[in-house]
């Protein structure tokens, strides 16, 4: 076969759901092109007999794709930032052990978190932290203080200056959401997430939308995984990135998918990403990820580059991946029904509360204070308490087979009820805030 036609045929077969050609390794990943292209070029140069095909999907869509693809037609490698996503795949028996390819120089843990899955189903390939990326020029022009904590993004002056995305659209945002929930507790964590979203100018379609918006000045700041902020900073955009105390340093993982065609060659790519050469690619300015290999094993560490061990020591969060995995779809759905799909209502309620606070000043009447407190409670409290998320009935619906008519009907009713309740709460909060302002 003509060498020029082989990659084209492989792409056609992949799109048709057919098995990949021998010599082709297909990687399903949420990572940006700057990273995947660097690995594709370097791996193919080191392994000229293997072609690397990149199938780019957000993490949630990637999980669904693997689940829906028949054995023998699946991609070889799953590569993403969210460890709870790998737990979901492992529990569905969609991963297989990659054997003895783990780099022995990789530490066992980062903080108290295992870098490699103890059962051997997936491995840490990089480290990831979650924090705030902000545009230095924009905050100076708008006279906003540089944010250092999640709480900073909840202030009235940040209204319309934040960008965020949904955890159902981004595995990295899901980890950010869980980091806040676990670091602050369920009720306070949701208060933070709802208020930050109320201050947001937009809920972007992909996690890329937040760093892109901060880079170009559409947003002043937003929650992102660290490599988005660091890669922009080291690529000379007018941005900074900070790790709040409520952050988590966890592995970005790589795994072999069960039921793939070219398992042996898939293992070669995984091994390459864990090698010294593969780890040093993470340090390229346009990538700027934290390696799992200790810095003493690597060359050319940029000056001032974050030390993941030090960040893990400072963090207040001991990330519980099992807890995150257990409520994975509940958290996503609750966020979407109460925030993503009701964002305009949340914005209006938030603005009404700020307007009332500004008008009433430091000494509002007792009645105005009471009305405003009730408005805030309605607008900024989660619809469920943490015990309700552990209900066996609710878990059975969210973990059930969505193709089952009974499960699908129950799920639709639950989500519809959440959406309607959120809408009613925001409308009432807005009315109460306006009534308070009129006192």
Backbone torsions as a table, in degrees:
resi	resn	phi	psi	omega
1	UNK	NA	140.8	175.6
2	UNK	-58.4	131.9	-177.8
3	UNK	-59.3	-31.0	-178.9
4	UNK	-72.2	-25.4	-177.4
5	UNK	-86.3	-23.1	-174.9
6	UNK	-60.3	-48.8	178.4
7	UNK	-62.0	-36.9	179.6
8	UNK	-64.4	-43.9	179.2
9	UNK	-64.4	-39.0	178.6
10	UNK	-60.7	-42.2	-179.7
11	UNK	-65.6	-39.6	179.5
12	UNK	-64.2	-44.7	179.5
13	UNK	-64.1	-39.4	179.2
14	UNK	-63.7	-45.7	-179.3
15	UNK	-62.8	-30.8	-179.6
16	UNK	-83.1	-4.2	-179.4
17	UNK	84.8	12.6	-179.6
18	UNK	-85.6	159.5	178.5
19	UNK	-60.1	148.4	177.6
20	UNK	-68.1	155.0	175.4
21	UNK	-66.7	148.7	172.6
22	UNK	-57.3	137.8	-177.3
23	UNK	91.9	0.8	179.0
24	UNK	-113.7	132.8	173.8
25	UNK	-115.5	121.2	179.1
26	UNK	-101.0	128.0	-177.8
27	UNK	-114.6	121.8	175.0
28	UNK	-97.5	125.0	-171.1
29	UNK	-153.1	154.8	175.1
30	UNK	-98.9	-0.9	-172.4
31	UNK	-72.6	152.2	-176.8
32	UNK	-70.9	163.5	-175.0
33	UNK	-61.1	-34.0	-179.6
34	UNK	-57.3	-37.7	179.6
35	UNK	-79.0	-50.1	-174.7
36	UNK	-65.2	-36.2	179.9
37	UNK	-68.0	-37.0	178.7
38	UNK	-63.3	-42.6	179.7
39	UNK	-71.6	-38.5	179.0
40	UNK	-60.5	-48.5	-177.8
41	UNK	-63.6	-46.0	-176.8
42	UNK	-69.8	-40.8	-178.7
43	UNK	-67.6	-43.6	-179.5
44	UNK	-66.7	-32.1	176.1
45	UNK	-66.7	-40.2	179.4
46	UNK	-77.2	-22.3	-178.1
47	UNK	-133.5	75.1	-172.6
48	UNK	-64.2	-14.3	179.5
49	UNK	-90.7	-0.2	-179.1
50	UNK	-120.2	133.3	176.8
51	UNK	-102.6	132.7	179.5
52	UNK	-102.8	122.0	177.1
53	UNK	-108.4	130.1	-178.8
54	UNK	-104.1	122.6	176.4
55	UNK	-109.6	101.4	-172.2
56	UNK	-90.8	119.1	176.4
57	UNK	-143.9	151.8	172.5
58	UNK	-65.8	161.5	-170.3
59	UNK	-59.8	-42.4	-178.7
60	UNK	-63.9	-43.5	177.7
61	UNK	-67.3	-34.3	178.6
62	UNK	-63.4	-42.5	176.8
63	UNK	-59.5	-47.9	-179.1
64	UNK	-60.9	-39.5	-179.0
65	UNK	-62.6	-45.9	179.9
66	UNK	-64.0	-42.2	-179.6
67	UNK	-62.4	-36.0	-173.8
68	UNK	-89.3	-8.3	-178.1
69	UNK	-94.0	134.0	-177.8
70	UNK	-67.9	150.6	174.5
71	UNK	-57.6	141.1	-176.7
72	UNK	93.2	-14.3	179.8
73	UNK	-120.1	1.8	-174.6
74	UNK	-80.0	155.1	171.1
75	UNK	-60.4	160.1	-178.1
76	UNK	-81.1	-34.8	-167.8
77	UNK	-131.4	136.9	171.7
78	UNK	-111.6	129.9	-169.7
79	UNK	-141.6	111.2	-174.7
80	UNK	-159.2	172.7	-174.2
81	UNK	-87.9	-22.2	-168.1
82	UNK	-93.8	110.5	-179.9
83	UNK	-64.1	-30.6	179.5
84	UNK	-67.1	-27.2	176.0
85	UNK	-64.4	-37.9	179.0
86	UNK	-69.9	-33.1	175.3
87	UNK	-64.0	-39.6	178.2
88	UNK	-61.3	-45.9	179.6
89	UNK	-66.3	-40.6	-179.3
90	UNK	-63.9	-41.3	-179.9
91	UNK	-67.2	-23.8	177.4
92	UNK	-89.7	8.8	179.7
93	UNK	58.6	37.7	-178.7
94	UNK	-107.2	6.8	174.5
95	UNK	-121.6	154.0	173.1
96	UNK	-133.1	153.8	-177.3
97	UNK	-64.0	138.4	-177.5
98	UNK	-91.3	7.4	176.0
99	UNK	84.1	-145.3	-170.8
100	UNK	-102.0	39.9	-175.8
101	UNK	-94.1	3.5	-179.3
102	UNK	-64.7	135.6	177.2
103	UNK	-71.2	121.4	-176.2
104	UNK	-66.9	-15.5	179.6
105	UNK	-81.4	-9.4	178.9
106	UNK	-74.4	127.6	179.1
107	UNK	-60.9	160.2	179.2
108	UNK	-70.2	-36.0	-172.9
109	UNK	-138.9	158.1	165.3
110	UNK	-117.0	112.3	-167.5
111	UNK	64.6	-122.9	177.0
112	UNK	-104.4	7.0	-173.4
113	UNK	-97.9	127.2	177.8
114	UNK	-63.4	133.3	178.5
115	UNK	-74.7	-39.2	176.2
116	UNK	-107.4	144.8	177.6
117	UNK	-57.7	125.3	-178.3
118	UNK	-56.0	-28.6	179.5
119	UNK	-86.5	-3.9	175.4
120	UNK	83.0	12.5	-176.5
121	UNK	-83.4	-21.7	176.0
122	UNK	-153.4	162.3	-174.0
123	UNK	-129.8	148.5	173.1
124	UNK	-73.7	128.2	179.0
125	UNK	-109.5	-25.7	174.8
126	UNK	-149.1	175.5	175.3
127	UNK	-115.8	149.1	-175.4
128	UNK	-137.0	137.9	173.1
129	UNK	-122.3	165.7	-174.2
130	UNK	-127.3	135.2	-176.3
131	UNK	-167.4	-153.3	-171.7
132	UNK	-115.7	126.5	173.3
133	UNK	-105.0	133.7	-179.9
134	UNK	-139.5	154.2	-178.8
135	UNK	-92.1	115.2	-173.7
136	UNK	-66.5	-36.1	-179.2
137	UNK	-69.8	-43.4	-176.3
138	UNK	-66.6	-44.1	-177.5
139	UNK	-67.8	-29.8	175.8
140	UNK	-68.4	-43.3	-179.3
141	UNK	-65.1	-34.8	-178.9
142	UNK	-95.1	4.2	178.3
143	UNK	56.9	45.0	175.7
144	UNK	-99.7	140.1	176.0
145	UNK	-71.5	144.2	177.7
146	UNK	-62.1	126.3	-178.7
147	UNK	-75.1	141.3	175.3
148	UNK	-127.0	-14.0	179.2
149	UNK	-132.8	161.6	175.9
150	UNK	-59.9	-35.8	-178.8
151	UNK	-59.4	-32.8	-179.9
152	UNK	-59.3	-32.0	-177.7
153	UNK	-80.8	0.7	-179.6
154	UNK	-98.7	-2.2	-176.3
155	UNK	-73.6	150.3	-178.1
156	UNK	-55.8	-35.0	-178.2
157	UNK	-66.3	-15.0	178.0
158	UNK	-89.6	1.7	179.6
159	UNK	-60.1	126.6	-179.7
160	UNK	79.5	2.9	-177.4
161	UNK	-113.2	6.1	-178.9
162	UNK	-110.6	149.1	171.1
163	UNK	-124.5	141.4	177.2
164	UNK	-147.8	175.0	177.3
165	UNK	-135.4	179.3	-176.7
166	UNK	-99.2	144.2	176.7
167	UNK	-64.6	-20.5	176.8
168	UNK	-77.5	-13.1	180.0
169	UNK	-105.6	-6.5	-172.9
170	UNK	-155.1	120.3	176.3
171	UNK	-63.4	-34.9	179.4
172	UNK	-69.7	-34.9	176.1
173	UNK	-68.7	-35.3	176.5
174	UNK	-59.9	-41.8	177.9
175	UNK	-65.8	-36.8	176.8
176	UNK	-63.6	-45.3	178.6
177	UNK	-59.8	-47.9	-179.5
178	UNK	-65.9	-35.7	177.5
179	UNK	-60.2	-43.8	179.1
180	UNK	-68.4	-42.9	180.0
181	UNK	-63.6	-40.6	-179.4
182	UNK	-77.2	-32.5	-179.2
183	UNK	-75.5	-35.8	-175.8
184	UNK	-105.6	-10.5	-173.0
185	UNK	90.9	157.1	-172.0
186	UNK	-57.0	-54.9	-174.0
187	UNK	-66.9	-49.3	-180.0
188	UNK	-67.3	-36.9	179.3
189	UNK	-62.3	-43.5	177.3
190	UNK	-67.4	-35.8	175.2
191	UNK	-57.5	-44.5	177.8
192	UNK	-62.4	-46.4	-177.6
193	UNK	-65.2	-42.1	-178.9
194	UNK	-67.8	-44.2	-179.4
195	UNK	-67.6	-38.9	176.5
196	UNK	-62.2	-40.2	178.4
197	UNK	-69.9	-35.0	175.5
198	UNK	-63.5	-30.7	177.0
199	UNK	-82.4	-8.4	-174.6
200	UNK	-78.1	139.0	174.7
201	UNK	-72.8	-28.2	-177.4
202	UNK	-159.1	153.0	168.0
203	UNK	-103.1	107.1	-171.6
204	UNK	-74.9	159.2	-177.6
205	UNK	-74.0	-27.8	179.8
206	UNK	-137.2	159.3	178.7
207	UNK	-61.3	-27.5	178.3
208	UNK	-61.5	-27.4	-175.1
209	UNK	-63.3	-31.1	-179.4
210	UNK	-71.1	-54.8	178.1
211	UNK	-62.5	-36.2	176.5
212	UNK	-61.2	-42.2	179.9
213	UNK	-67.9	-34.7	176.1
214	UNK	-71.1	-41.1	178.4
215	UNK	-56.7	-44.3	-174.3
216	UNK	-94.0	4.1	176.3
217	UNK	84.2	9.0	174.1
218	UNK	-66.9	-37.7	177.3
219	UNK	-120.3	148.9	174.4
220	UNK	-79.1	-33.5	-177.2
221	UNK	-163.0	166.5	175.6
222	UNK	-173.8	160.0	177.1
223	UNK	-77.4	129.1	-179.8
224	UNK	-144.4	161.1	167.8
225	UNK	-70.4	149.9	-169.2
226	UNK	-58.9	-35.6	-174.3
227	UNK	-67.3	-23.8	174.0
228	UNK	-64.9	-47.7	-179.5
229	UNK	-68.6	-44.0	-176.9
230	UNK	-68.0	-40.4	-179.3
231	UNK	-65.7	-37.1	176.7
232	UNK	-67.8	-42.4	179.3
233	UNK	-60.9	-48.6	-177.7
234	UNK	-75.8	-11.0	172.8
235	UNK	-96.1	12.0	170.9
236	UNK	76.1	21.6	169.7
237	UNK	-74.2	156.4	-178.9
238	UNK	-79.8	62.1	-175.7
239	UNK	-133.7	159.7	171.2
240	UNK	-131.4	162.3	177.9
241	UNK	-135.1	135.0	179.3
242	UNK	-129.6	147.2	174.4
243	UNK	-98.0	111.9	172.6
244	UNK	-65.5	168.3	176.4
245	UNK	-65.3	-30.7	175.2
246	UNK	-88.1	74.8	174.8
247	UNK	-130.2	175.5	175.5
248	UNK	-140.6	138.2	171.1
249	UNK	-105.9	111.1	-177.1
250	UNK	-132.4	162.0	-179.7
251	UNK	-71.6	142.6	161.1
252	UNK	-91.8	126.0	-164.2
253	UNK	-106.6	165.2	175.0
254	UNK	-140.3	142.2	-174.9
255	UNK	-151.1	157.7	175.4
256	UNK	-90.8	127.3	-178.8
257	UNK	-83.3	133.3	177.1
258	UNK	-69.8	141.8	176.4
259	UNK	81.8	19.5	175.4
260	UNK	-87.4	166.5	-176.5
261	UNK	-83.9	-47.7	-171.8
262	UNK	-106.7	63.8	-175.3
263	UNK	-59.7	-45.9	-176.7
264	UNK	-60.4	-40.6	-179.5
265	UNK	-75.8	-30.1	173.2
266	UNK	-61.5	-40.1	177.0
267	UNK	-61.3	-36.4	179.7
268	UNK	-62.8	-39.0	179.3
269	UNK	-68.3	-42.3	178.2
270	UNK	-59.1	-44.9	179.3
271	UNK	-61.1	-38.7	179.9
272	UNK	-63.6	-41.7	-178.1
273	UNK	-65.1	-22.8	-179.1
274	UNK	-95.5	-6.7	179.5
275	UNK	-74.0	167.3	177.6
276	UNK	-57.1	-44.7	-179.8
277	UNK	-62.6	-44.1	-179.8
278	UNK	-67.0	-36.5	178.5
279	UNK	-69.6	-36.0	-178.9
280	UNK	-70.9	-21.3	174.1
281	UNK	-61.7	-28.7	-179.7
282	UNK	-63.0	-21.0	-176.2
283	UNK	-86.6	-4.8	178.0
284	UNK	-59.8	138.7	-175.4
285	UNK	-51.7	-39.8	-177.0
286	UNK	-75.8	-8.1	178.4
287	UNK	-107.1	-58.7	173.8
288	UNK	49.8	58.4	174.1
289	UNK	-107.0	162.6	179.5
290	UNK	-91.3	118.8	-179.1
291	UNK	-69.5	157.8	171.4
292	UNK	-83.9	-24.7	175.5
293	UNK	-71.0	138.0	176.9
294	UNK	-59.4	149.6	-177.4
295	UNK	-59.6	-27.5	178.9
296	UNK	-64.2	-20.6	179.9
297	UNK	-90.7	-2.1	-172.7
298	UNK	-121.9	163.6	179.2
299	UNK	-113.3	156.9	170.9
300	UNK	60.1	46.2	173.9
301	UNK	-70.4	124.2	-179.1
302	UNK	-60.3	147.4	178.9
303	UNK	-62.7	133.1	179.6
304	UNK	76.6	10.5	-178.2
305	UNK	-65.1	138.1	-176.4
306	UNK	-60.0	141.9	176.3
307	UNK	-100.1	109.7	-174.9
308	UNK	-61.1	-32.8	178.5
309	UNK	-63.3	-41.0	179.5
310	UNK	-69.1	-39.2	179.1
311	UNK	-64.3	-41.2	179.5
312	UNK	-62.8	-36.8	179.2
313	UNK	-65.4	-37.2	-176.8
314	UNK	-78.6	-22.9	-172.5
315	UNK	-68.1	142.3	176.4
316	UNK	-86.3	-4.7	-172.8
317	UNK	-103.7	124.7	167.3
318	UNK	-103.2	94.9	-167.9
319	UNK	-65.4	129.0	179.6
320	UNK	-105.5	99.6	-175.2
321	UNK	-69.4	-30.1	179.1
322	UNK	-68.1	-40.2	176.5
323	UNK	-62.9	-44.7	179.3
324	UNK	-60.6	-45.5	-178.8
325	UNK	-64.5	-37.6	-175.1
326	UNK	-65.2	-29.0	-178.3
327	UNK	-117.1	22.0	-173.3
328	UNK	-50.7	-55.6	-175.0
329	UNK	-79.4	-26.8	176.8
330	UNK	-65.4	-46.7	179.8
331	UNK	-61.8	-44.2	179.5
332	UNK	-60.7	-46.6	-177.0
333	UNK	-68.1	-41.6	179.4
334	UNK	-62.3	-40.5	177.6
335	UNK	-62.9	-47.5	-177.0
336	UNK	-65.8	-46.2	-175.4
337	UNK	-68.8	-31.2	-176.0
338	UNK	-102.6	-17.3	-177.9
339	UNK	-121.9	-62.0	-174.3
340	UNK	-57.9	-51.8	-174.5
341	UNK	-82.6	-10.1	-180.0
342	UNK	-122.5	28.2	-172.9
343	UNK	-63.4	-43.2	-179.1
344	UNK	-61.5	-40.5	178.4
345	UNK	-64.9	-40.8	178.3
346	UNK	-64.4	-42.4	177.7
347	UNK	-59.0	-44.6	-177.4
348	UNK	-65.4	-40.7	178.3
349	UNK	-66.0	-42.2	179.2
350	UNK	-62.0	-45.3	-179.9
351	UNK	-63.3	-40.0	179.3
352	UNK	-63.5	-38.8	177.8
353	UNK	-64.6	-45.6	178.9
354	UNK	-62.5	-42.4	-179.7
355	UNK	-62.3	-41.6	179.7
356	UNK	-65.4	-43.1	178.5
357	UNK	-60.4	-43.1	-178.7
358	UNK	-65.4	-39.7	-177.8
359	UNK	-72.8	-38.2	-175.7
360	UNK	-76.8	-27.6	177.5
361	UNK	74.1	-157.3	-171.9
362	UNK	-81.1	-18.9	-174.4
363	UNK	-128.4	67.6	178.4
364	UNK	-72.0	160.6	176.1
365	UNK	-67.7	163.1	178.8
366	UNK	-59.5	-40.9	-179.3
367	UNK	-65.4	-42.6	179.6
368	UNK	-63.8	-41.1	179.0
369	UNK	-61.9	-41.6	-179.3
370	UNK	-65.5	-43.4	179.2
371	UNK	-63.6	-42.5	-178.6
372	UNK	-67.6	-39.2	178.2
373	UNK	-63.0	-39.9	178.5
374	UNK	-68.1	-37.6	177.6
375	UNK	-61.7	-45.2	179.7
376	UNK	-63.2	-40.8	-179.9
377	UNK	-63.4	-42.5	179.4
378	UNK	-66.0	-42.1	-174.0
379	UNK	-78.3	-34.9	-165.3
380	UNK	-117.3	14.9	177.5
381	UNK	-106.4	147.6	178.1
382	UNK	-69.9	150.5	179.4
383	UNK	-72.1	-27.1	-179.3
384	UNK	-116.7	145.8	169.0
385	UNK	-89.8	170.1	-171.9
386	UNK	-64.9	-31.1	178.7
387	UNK	-65.9	-36.5	179.2
388	UNK	-64.1	-31.7	179.3
389	UNK	-69.8	-15.8	-180.0
390	UNK	-98.6	5.6	179.4
391	UNK	-61.2	128.1	179.0
392	UNK	-57.7	-35.5	-179.7
393	UNK	-66.1	-44.0	180.0
394	UNK	-67.4	-43.0	179.6
395	UNK	-62.8	-37.3	-179.9
396	UNK	-62.8	-37.0	179.6
397	UNK	-70.2	-47.1	-174.7
398	UNK	-74.8	-22.0	177.2
399	UNK	-98.1	-3.2	-177.4
400	UNK	-77.4	172.8	179.1
401	UNK	-76.3	114.2	-175.6
402	UNK	-67.5	-14.9	177.5
403	UNK	-80.3	-13.3	175.9
404	UNK	-73.5	125.4	-174.1
405	UNK	-60.0	-40.3	-179.2
406	UNK	-66.7	-44.7	178.2
407	UNK	-62.7	-45.2	-179.1
408	UNK	-60.8	-40.7	-179.9
409	UNK	-66.8	-43.5	178.5
410	UNK	-63.9	-41.8	179.7
411	UNK	-62.7	-44.4	179.8
412	UNK	-61.1	-40.3	179.8
413	UNK	-67.0	-43.6	179.5
414	UNK	-60.4	-47.8	-178.3
415	UNK	-66.1	-39.5	177.4
416	UNK	-63.4	-40.5	178.2
417	UNK	-63.6	-42.9	179.2
418	UNK	-61.4	-43.9	-178.2
419	UNK	-63.4	-45.7	-179.2
420	UNK	-65.2	-41.7	179.8
421	UNK	-64.1	-42.3	178.4
422	UNK	-61.5	-44.8	179.6
423	UNK	-59.0	-46.8	-179.8
424	UNK	-63.1	-42.0	179.6
425	UNK	-62.6	-43.4	-179.1
426	UNK	-66.7	-39.5	179.7
427	UNK	-66.0	-41.8	179.2
428	UNK	-68.1	-39.6	178.3
429	UNK	-61.0	-41.7	179.3
430	UNK	-63.3	-43.7	179.9
431	UNK	-64.5	-41.8	179.4
432	UNK	-65.7	-39.1	178.9
433	UNK	-64.4	-40.1	177.7
434	UNK	-67.0	-37.3	177.6
435	UNK	-65.9	-40.0	177.5
436	UNK	-61.5	-42.0	-177.8
437	UNK	-64.7	-25.7	-178.1
438	UNK	-83.9	-5.0	-177.9
439	UNK	-72.0	NA	NA
